[in-house]
Amino acid sequence: MDIQIADYGKEFVLECFKRFQGEGVFFVPFVIAVIAFLWISGKKARRSVGGYLLVLGLSVYNPLVITFVIEKLHLSDEYYRFLWMLPVTVFLAWFAAWLVRRFSKPLLQAGVCAACMLLLALPGKSILARGLAVAENIYKIPDEVMEISAVLHEISGKEEITVYADFDLAVLFNQYDPSCHMVMSYGDVADFKSDTYDVEMTAVYDGVFPPEFISKWFLYQIYERNYLGPELPPLARSFAWLGTEYVILNKDDAMLEYTLEQNCVPVHETQTYIIMQFMGE
């Protein structure tokens, strides 16, 4: 998460929790489920669960303690991982099962079960809304990823290829075909999201930052749709510095026209993406 203690102070924990919970639609049912569990459970289970939640409240979720610890250890970017320790999904599943078992008639049980499933599913966001199709292959990834991989290797005639692709596609390629080396990997994007760099684009000519760093920083600005002004290096220069051979963008990408002007020649199209070969600066 791009949240720093220096920006939020004692509210750092609260801000992380708010973003982690999203719209917060599951938190109230979670609290109700915990209360119900503590109410109906035996003494041993009550002590175990109550003790676990108490420890979390005094440590991981305690702003007075955790803010100091995280700041000293420089773990602002990693703190949100501790939020998974709150067993929201476990208690929601238990609460739904407990509600269903409260009814003896099969028809009522089916109705309550359907209602619980509907309430849990409605707040979610379908992955299909991001333009990705349901995977029907054994790798459980979009078929287009496999198609693009095959096309790249066929056109290039090489086993190892250096590629620039939009973020969603780059993440999938890391899983399916690591021989396609992404010039902007998941780790690069995560680093730029979590760190603040005071980068002057002219600094590259003064040797302050290496060309590879400036190039990735520039590509990250494009990814975030940040300001692109005349003081920025041309995209072709960034591609060249990073040894890019092929560029893959969504056909609806706002940067497609600009990219085509940077010595990128279309060589193949899929349903969603266009593959371009970078011809050099």
C-alpha positions as a Python dict, from the first residue, in 0.01 Angstrom:
ca = {
    (1, 'M'): (0, 0, 0),
    (2, 'D'): (121, 353, -77),
    (3, 'I'): (67, 470, 283),
    (4, 'Q'): (349, 618, 487),
    (5, 'I'): (358, 681, 862),
    (6, 'A'): (505, 1027, 797),
    (7, 'D'): (183, 1123, 619),
    (8, 'Y'): (-72, 979, 866),
    (9, 'G'): (102, 961, 1205),
    (10, 'K'): (-116, 794, 1469),
    (11, 'E'): (-390, 742, 1205),
    (12, 'F'): (-161, 517, 1000),
    (13, 'V'): (-317, 195, 1134),
    (14, 'L'): (-672, 323, 1082),
    (15, 'E'): (-598, 432, 725),
    (16, 'C'): (-442, 95, 641),
    (17, 'F'): (-739, -86, 789),
    (18, 'K'): (-989, 130, 598),
    (19, 'R'): (-818, 63, 266),
    (20, 'F'): (-775, -306, 344),
    (21, 'Q'): (-1147, -342, 419),
    (22, 'G'): (-1247, -155, 103),
    (23, 'E'): (-1608, -47, 129),
    (24, 'G'): (-1626, -218, 468),
    (25, 'V'): (-1937, -416, 378),
    (26, 'F'): (-1807, -732, 546),
    (27, 'F'): (-1683, -579, 869),
    (28, 'V'): (-2023, -533, 1039),
    (29, 'P'): (-2133, -894, 965),
    (30, 'F'): (-1791, -1004, 1091),
    (31, 'V'): (-1844, -825, 1423),
    (32, 'I'): (-2192, -978, 1451),
    (33, 'A'): (-2046, -1323, 1378),
    (34, 'V'): (-1779, -1282, 1646),
    (35, 'I'): (-2038, -1172, 1904),
    (36, 'A'): (-2259, -1468, 1813),
    (37, 'F'): (-1968, -1709, 1841),
    (38, 'L'): (-1861, -1578, 2180),
    (39, 'W'): (-2223, -1590, 2298),
    (40, 'I'): (-2301, -1951, 2207),
    (41, 'S'): (-1957, -2116, 2235),
    (42, 'G'): (-1820, -2305, 2529),
    (43, 'K'): (-1577, -2157, 2777),
    (44, 'K'): (-1267, -2308, 2612),
    (45, 'A'): (-1351, -2182, 2261),
    (46, 'R'): (-1453, -1844, 2403),
    (47, 'R'): (-1120, -1806, 2577),
    (48, 'S'): (-922, -1909, 2269),
    (49, 'V'): (-1099, -1678, 2025),
    (50, 'G'): (-1136, -1394, 2273),
    (51, 'G'): (-770, -1421, 2369),
    (52, 'Y'): (-658, -1421, 2004),
    (53, 'L'): (-863, -1110, 1921),
    (54, 'L'): (-743, -939, 2237),
    (55, 'V'): (-379, -1002, 2144),
    (56, 'L'): (-442, -857, 1797),
    (57, 'G'): (-609, -553, 1949),
    (58, 'L'): (-318, -490, 2184),
    (59, 'S'): (-47, -549, 1923),
    (60, 'V'): (-115, -543, 1548),
    (61, 'Y'): (-417, -311, 1569),
    (62, 'N'): (-287, -92, 1851),
    (63, 'P'): (-188, 247, 1698),
    (64, 'L'): (20, 346, 2002),
    (65, 'V'): (236, 35, 1976),
    (66, 'I'): (243, -60, 1611),
    (67, 'T'): (306, 291, 1477),
    (68, 'F'): (624, 315, 1683),
    (69, 'V'): (740, -36, 1589),
    (70, 'I'): (666, -3, 1217),
    (71, 'E'): (838, 335, 1201),
    (72, 'K'): (1152, 207, 1373),
    (73, 'L'): (1171, -104, 1155),
    (74, 'H'): (1076, 82, 833),
    (75, 'L'): (794, -162, 756),
    (76, 'S'): (526, 80, 639),
    (77, 'D'): (493, -102, 307),
    (78, 'E'): (468, -445, 470),
    (79, 'Y'): (232, -366, 758),
    (80, 'Y'): (-88, -431, 565),
    (81, 'R'): (7, -799, 539),
    (82, 'F'): (-59, -831, 913),
    (83, 'L'): (-422, -734, 853),
    (84, 'W'): (-484, -1082, 710),
    (85, 'M'): (-449, -1208, 1066),
    (86, 'L'): (-804, -1089, 1133),
    (87, 'P'): (-1014, -1402, 1051),
    (88, 'V'): (-1295, -1224, 866),
    (89, 'T'): (-1364, -1495, 608),
    (90, 'V'): (-1349, -1773, 868),
    (91, 'F'): (-1612, -1614, 1089),
    (92, 'L'): (-1836, -1514, 798),
    (93, 'A'): (-1834, -1874, 674),
    (94, 'W'): (-1904, -2007, 1024),
    (95, 'F'): (-2186, -1757, 1079),
    (96, 'A'): (-2352, -1847, 748),
    (97, 'A'): (-2330, -2219, 828),
    (98, 'W'): (-2467, -2157, 1180),
    (99, 'L'): (-2763, -1962, 1042),
    (100, 'V'): (-2849, -2239, 796),
    (101, 'R'): (-2837, -2503, 1071),
    (102, 'R'): (-3081, -2299, 1281),
    (103, 'F'): (-3360, -2419, 1052),
    (104, 'S'): (-3471, -2780, 1040),
    (105, 'K'): (-3672, -2782, 718),
    (106, 'P'): (-3463, -2840, 404),
    (107, 'L'): (-3654, -2575, 207),
    (108, 'L'): (-3584, -2308, 469),
    (109, 'Q'): (-3221, -2415, 490),
    (110, 'A'): (-3187, -2380, 113),
    (111, 'G'): (-3346, -2034, 125),
    (112, 'V'): (-3118, -1910, 404),
    (113, 'C'): (-2815, -2058, 230),
    (114, 'A'): (-2906, -1881, -96),
    (115, 'A'): (-2960, -1554, 90),
    (116, 'C'): (-2620, -1579, 260),
    (117, 'M'): (-2448, -1656, -68),
    (118, 'L'): (-2620, -1361, -234),
    (119, 'L'): (-2525, -1119, 45),
    (120, 'L'): (-2163, -1232, 30),
    (121, 'A'): (-2144, -1219, -350),
    (122, 'L'): (-2318, -887, -422),
    (123, 'P'): (-2050, -655, -278),
    (124, 'G'): (-1774, -829, -476),
    (125, 'K'): (-1634, -717, -810),
    (126, 'S'): (-1615, -959, -1099),
    (127, 'I'): (-1277, -1009, -1261),
    (128, 'L'): (-1462, -1006, -1594),
    (129, 'A'): (-1518, -632, -1543),
    (130, 'R'): (-1142, -581, -1592),
    (131, 'G'): (-1160, -712, -1947),
    (132, 'L'): (-1033, -1062, -1867),
    (133, 'A'): (-1219, -1367, -1996),
    (134, 'V'): (-1298, -1679, -1798),
    (135, 'A'): (-1009, -1923, -1832),
    (136, 'E'): (-1094, -2254, -1994),
    (137, 'N'): (-740, -2395, -2011),
    (138, 'I'): (-562, -2612, -1757),
    (139, 'Y'): (-339, -2321, -1651),
    (140, 'K'): (-643, -2118, -1540),
    (141, 'I'): (-525, -1801, -1710),
    (142, 'P'): (-686, -1605, -1996),
    (143, 'D'): (-640, -1781, -2330),
    (144, 'E'): (-499, -1459, -2475),
    (145, 'V'): (-192, -1488, -2251),
    (146, 'M'): (-109, -1824, -2406),
    (147, 'E'): (-179, -1691, -2754),
    (148, 'I'): (46, -1386, -2705),
    (149, 'S'): (325, -1603, -2564),
    (150, 'A'): (313, -1837, -2863),
    (151, 'V'): (309, -1545, -3109),
    (152, 'L'): (606, -1374, -2945),
    (153, 'H'): (822, -1685, -2958),
    (154, 'E'): (715, -1764, -3316),
    (155, 'I'): (781, -1414, -3449),
    (156, 'S'): (1108, -1361, -3265),
    (157, 'G'): (1237, -1717, -3305),
    (158, 'K'): (1393, -1677, -2960),
    (159, 'E'): (1346, -1851, -2628),
    (160, 'E'): (1416, -1541, -2417),
    (161, 'I'): (1229, -1221, -2502),
    (162, 'T'): (1220, -876, -2341),
    (163, 'V'): (870, -730, -2334),
    (164, 'Y'): (683, -425, -2209),
    (165, 'A'): (316, -497, -2133),
    (166, 'D'): (40, -338, -1930),
    (167, 'F'): (39, -428, -1562),
    (168, 'D'): (-237, -693, -1558),
    (169, 'L'): (-78, -878, -1848),
    (170, 'A'): (272, -853, -1700),
    (171, 'V'): (156, -1018, -1376),
    (172, 'L'): (1, -1309, -1568),
    (173, 'F'): (313, -1356, -1780),
    (174, 'N'): (525, -1384, -1467),
    (175, 'Q'): (318, -1690, -1380),
    (176, 'Y'): (281, -1851, -1722),
    (177, 'D'): (590, -1770, -1928),
    (178, 'P'): (888, -1631, -1733),
    (179, 'S'): (1099, -1653, -2050),
    (180, 'C'): (918, -1334, -2154),
    (181, 'H'): (1106, -1088, -1935),
    (182, 'M'): (893, -786, -1841),
    (183, 'V'): (1082, -456, -1837),
    (184, 'M'): (823, -335, -1584),
    (185, 'S'): (756, -623, -1349),
    (186, 'Y'): (513, -648, -1060),
    (187, 'G'): (802, -574, -824),
    (188, 'D'): (899, -258, -1014),
    (189, 'V'): (544, -120, -1000),
    (190, 'A'): (515, -209, -631),
    (191, 'D'): (844, -31, -555),
    (192, 'F'): (738, 288, -732),
    (193, 'K'): (400, 280, -563),
    (194, 'S'): (547, 247, -215),
    (195, 'D'): (847, 481, -250),
    (196, 'T'): (867, 851, -325),
    (197, 'Y'): (1151, 950, -556),
    (198, 'D'): (1247, 1311, -613),
    (199, 'V'): (1337, 1257, -973),
    (200, 'E'): (1436, 1535, -1209),
    (201, 'M'): (1435, 1398, -1558),
    (202, 'T'): (1746, 1599, -1650),
    (203, 'A'): (1932, 1418, -1369),
    (204, 'V'): (1997, 1121, -1595),
    (205, 'Y'): (2231, 1332, -1802),
    (206, 'D'): (2419, 1437, -1487),
    (207, 'G'): (2467, 1079, -1378),
    (208, 'V'): (2249, 1111, -1069),
    (209, 'F'): (2024, 823, -1170),
    (210, 'P'): (2118, 542, -1410),
    (211, 'P'): (1933, 534, -1744),
    (212, 'E'): (1756, 209, -1652),
    (213, 'F'): (1604, 368, -1341),
    (214, 'I'): (1488, 678, -1527),
    (215, 'S'): (1338, 459, -1800),
    (216, 'K'): (1137, 252, -1554),
    (217, 'W'): (1030, 565, -1369),
    (218, 'F'): (905, 711, -1698),
    (219, 'L'): (717, 393, -1789),
    (220, 'Y'): (560, 396, -1444),
    (221, 'Q'): (433, 751, -1504),
    (222, 'I'): (268, 624, -1821),
    (223, 'Y'): (117, 333, -1629),
    (224, 'E'): (-29, 576, -1373),
    (225, 'R'): (-143, 817, -1647),
    (226, 'N'): (60, 1096, -1491),
    (227, 'Y'): (167, 1415, -1669),
    (228, 'L'): (377, 1362, -1980),
    (229, 'G'): (554, 1680, -2076),
    (230, 'P'): (826, 1782, -2320),
    (231, 'E'): (1094, 1753, -2050),
    (232, 'L'): (1041, 1376, -2035),
    (233, 'P'): (1256, 1152, -2256),
    (234, 'P'): (1085, 1001, -2558),
    (235, 'L'): (928, 663, -2498),
    (236, 'A'): (1154, 507, -2761),
    (237, 'R'): (1460, 604, -2557),
    (238, 'S'): (1321, 433, -2247),
    (239, 'F'): (1242, 119, -2444),
    (240, 'A'): (1593, 122, -2592),
    (241, 'W'): (1766, 169, -2256),
    (242, 'L'): (1573, -129, -2116),
    (243, 'G'): (1644, -352, -2416),
    (244, 'T'): (1275, -381, -2506),
    (245, 'E'): (1198, -598, -2809),
    (246, 'Y'): (818, -612, -2806),
    (247, 'V'): (543, -391, -2665),
    (248, 'I'): (195, -517, -2580),
    (249, 'L'): (-92, -278, -2504),
    (250, 'N'): (-467, -302, -2472),
    (251, 'K'): (-639, -177, -2787),
    (252, 'D'): (-828, 75, -2573),
    (253, 'D'): (-511, 206, -2404),
    (254, 'A'): (-492, 585, -2421),
    (255, 'M'): (-116, 559, -2486),
    (256, 'L'): (-154, 335, -2793),
    (257, 'E'): (-135, 613, -3053),
    (258, 'Y'): (166, 771, -2884),
    (259, 'T'): (336, 433, -2859),
    (260, 'L'): (286, 362, -3229),
    (261, 'E'): (476, 686, -3302),
    (262, 'Q'): (779, 557, -3106),
    (263, 'N'): (912, 313, -3368),
    (264, 'C'): (669, 41, -3257),
    (265, 'V'): (533, -161, -3549),
    (266, 'P'): (218, -377, -3506),
    (267, 'V'): (285, -744, -3580),
    (268, 'H'): (-18, -921, -3434),
    (269, 'E'): (-357, -853, -3276),
    (270, 'T'): (-564, -1059, -3035),
    (271, 'Q'): (-917, -989, -2925),
    (272, 'T'): (-800, -743, -2659),
    (273, 'Y'): (-434, -663, -2722),
    (274, 'I'): (-206, -541, -2995),
    (275, 'I'): (153, -672, -3017),
    (276, 'M'): (414, -431, -3152),
    (277, 'Q'): (779, -486, -3233),
    (278, 'F'): (1011, -211, -3113),
    (279, 'M'): (1246, -120, -3397),
    (280, 'G'): (1492, 86, -3190),
    (281, 'E'): (1533, 448, -3102),
}
